[in-house]
Amino acid sequence: MSELPLSGLLRRERLIVVLGLLGVTALAWAYLVQMSAMMPAMSMPELPMPEWTTGYFIMMFTMWVIMMIGMMLPSVLHVVLLYARVAAHSGADTRPVLRTYLFSVGYLLSWTLFSLAATLLQWGMDSLAMLSPQMSAASPWLGAGILMVAGVYQFTPLKNVCLEHCRGPVDFLSRHWRKGLGGAVRMGFGHGIYCVGCCWVLMALLFVGGVMNLLVIAAITVFVLLEKLAPFGPTGGRLSGVALLVGGVAWLSQLI
């Protein structure tokens, strides 16, 4: 009988975590849908290219952060729930839900840093006239090059190591467990770094299809989810690498 209250409490805590993260994800996707709908009007040929003022930089950085939240939270939900379960049984303190949310904050902090790098890269590419008004590669050579780099990266040891950590969070949690609220943030950030290492080049494909192309965003989101969770994830990643290389080579062959 003593197990029932505890199991019920754990189910309630997991439900709170799931609903909270799904709510944040839904808000992020609502923002992306709204921004995607605004893009045709913002990128009309007769309109001048926007200047990179402080306000515009902040807007682009915010866009990248929200986009990463919408794309990456679904693929890390299983890790967050595993952390919540371990935190509830660790007995370190009586705030497993708060610690779990802080773990998620640490995870998203790593993608926030990535968003800063992506915004700086977009700024640099825009300054060199390498991007179209749709925020995609203005040169077919650049687009083909990004495809090929992304394809090659799928076969690198770094990609494999990072993907293993994303697919096997039990080993990560056991080896990097830290107590307390600060420890939760550090653990989330550490796991997020592995995810950035696994997926950063896939995010570069946004510069091929258009940074705010909703179909491209959704496709990358689904692929990342399958790569991390599906039994065929690693194999699918290598097959995608072949497909990206073939696509890049085929694109180049049309330009030569």
N, C-alpha and C positions, 0 to 999 in steps of 0.2 A: 504493500500500500504506500510505503514511503517514496517509491519511485514515481508514482503518478503525478504528484505535484511538481516534482523536478522536471519530468518529461514534458508536462504541460507548459511549464515556464520556459523551457528551451524552445518549444514550438512557437510560443508567443514571441520570444525574442527574435527568432529567425524570421517570423512573419513581419515584424517591425522593420528589420533590416531589409528584407526583400521589397516591401512596399516603399520604403524610403528611397532605395536605389532605383527602383523602377519608375518612381515618380520623377526623380531627377533626370533619368534617361528620357522619359516622355517629354519633359519640358525642353530638354536639349533638342530633341527631334522636332518639336513644334517650332522652335527658333529656326532650325535649319530649313524647314519647309517654307517658312515665311521669307527667309533670306533668299532661298532659291527662286521663289516667285517674284522677288524684286529684281533679280539679276538681269532679265531682258531689258528692263527700263534703264537700269544703271549702266549697261554696257552698249547702248545704242551708238552706232558709228559716228553720228554727228556730235555726240557729247565728247568734250575733252577728257583725257585721262586724268583721274584725280591726282592731286599733289599729295605727297607723303608728309602731311603735317602731323603734329603730335596727336591731334584728334583722330586723324585717319589711321595712324599706326595703332592707337589704342583700340579702334573699332576692328581692325584686322586681327589684332592679337586676341581680342575677345571672341571673334568669330572662330579662330583656330581652337581656342580653349574649349568653347562650347561644342565644337565639332568633335574634338577628341573625347569629350565626356560622352556624347551620344554614340560614338563608334566603339569605344573601348569598355565602357561599363558592362555591357551585356556579356562580353567575353571573360570578364574577371569575376562574375557573380559567384561561380562555383568556388573560387578561392576565398572570397569574402565569407561565404557561408561556412567553409571549412574553418577559417580563422575564428568565426563566431562560436562554432562548436567547441573548438579547443579552448578558447578564452573562457567560455562558460564553465568548463570542467577544470580549469587550471587552479582556481581558488586564489589567484593573485589579488583580485579585488572583486567588488560586487557590481562593477559597471561594464559588463561584457558588451552591451549594446553600444555604449559610448566608445569603447575601445574599438569595436568593429567599424563604427563610422569613421573614427580617426585613422584606422588602417586604410579605409577607402580614400580619405583625404590625402594621406601620404602617397597612395598609388596615383591619384590624379595630379598630385604635385609634380611627379616625374613627367607626366604628359603636358603639364603647364610649361615646364622648362623646354620640352620639345616644341610646344606651340610658339614660344618666344624665338627659338631658332628658326622655325618655319616662317614666322613673320619677317624676321631679318632677311632670310633667303628670298622671300617674295619681294621684299623691298629692293634688294640688290638686283634681282632679275628684272623687276619693273624698271628700275633706273637704267638698265642696259637694253631696254626695249626687247626683252626676251619673252614677255608675256603679252597675250592678246587682251582685249577688254573683258573677255570671259575668264580671265585669270588662268589660261592654259598656255602651253608652249607655243610661241609665235612661229617658231621654226620647226618644220617637220624633222630636221636633223636632230634637234634637241629632244623632241618627243620620242623619236626612235632610240636615241641614246639612253633616255631614262628607262624605257622599256627593257633594254638590254642589260643595263646595270641592275635593275630590279630582278631580272631573270638570273643573272650570275649570282647575286647575293643569296638567292634561295638555296644554293649549294655550298655556301661557305661554312666553315666550322663555327664561326660566331653565331650565325643564324641557328645552327643545330643546337648549340649549347643553350642559347636563350629560349628556344622553343621547348627544349626539355624541361626547363624550369617552369615555363608557363603551363605545360601539360602535366607536370608532376609537382604540384604545390606542397605535397606532404613532406617531401625531402627538404624543400626550402623552409617550411615552418619549423621543422624539427632542428634544423641546423642554425637558423637565424632567430630563434625565439627570443624576444625581449619583453621584460615585464613593464607594466605601467602604461600610462597614456602616451608619454613620449616614445616609448618602445613600440607602441602600435603604429605611430606615424612613421618611424624609421623602418619598420618592417614593410609597411605598405609602399614606402618610397623605394626600398630595395627591390621588392618584387616588380614594381613599376619600371625600374631601370631595365630589368630583363625583358619586359614586354616592349619597351621602346627599342631595345636592341633587336628584338624579333621582328617588329612591324614597321620600323621607321621608313624603310625603303618602299613598302607598300603605300604609305602615305604620300610618297613622292609621286605616285601615279596620279594623284589629284592634279598635278601640274600638266598631265597629259590630257585627261578628260575634262578638266575644268574644276577649279577649287570648290565651287559651289554647285557642281553638277550633282543633283540629288541621286540620280541613278548610279553614278560612279561611287558616291559616298555609301549608298546602300550595298552595292556589290562588294566593296572592300570590307564593310562591316560584317557581311555574311561570310565572306571568305576567312576573315580573322577568327570568327566564331567557330567555323568548321575546323580550321587548322589547329585550334587549341583544344577542341572538345571531341571531335569526331574520331573514331578508331583509325580512319584512314588519313588523319590530319597530316602527318609527316610525308606520307606518299603523295597526298594531294598537293602539298607545298612544292615538292620536287617536280611534279607534273606541271604545276603552274609556272615554275621556273622555265621549263622547256617551252611552254606556250608563250611566255613573255619574250624569250629569246627568239623564237620563230617569228613572233609578231614584229619585233624590232628589226630583224633581218629582212623580213618581207617588206616592211616600210622603207628600209634603206634601199632595197633593190629597185623600188619604184622611183627613187630619187636619182639614181645613178644613170 
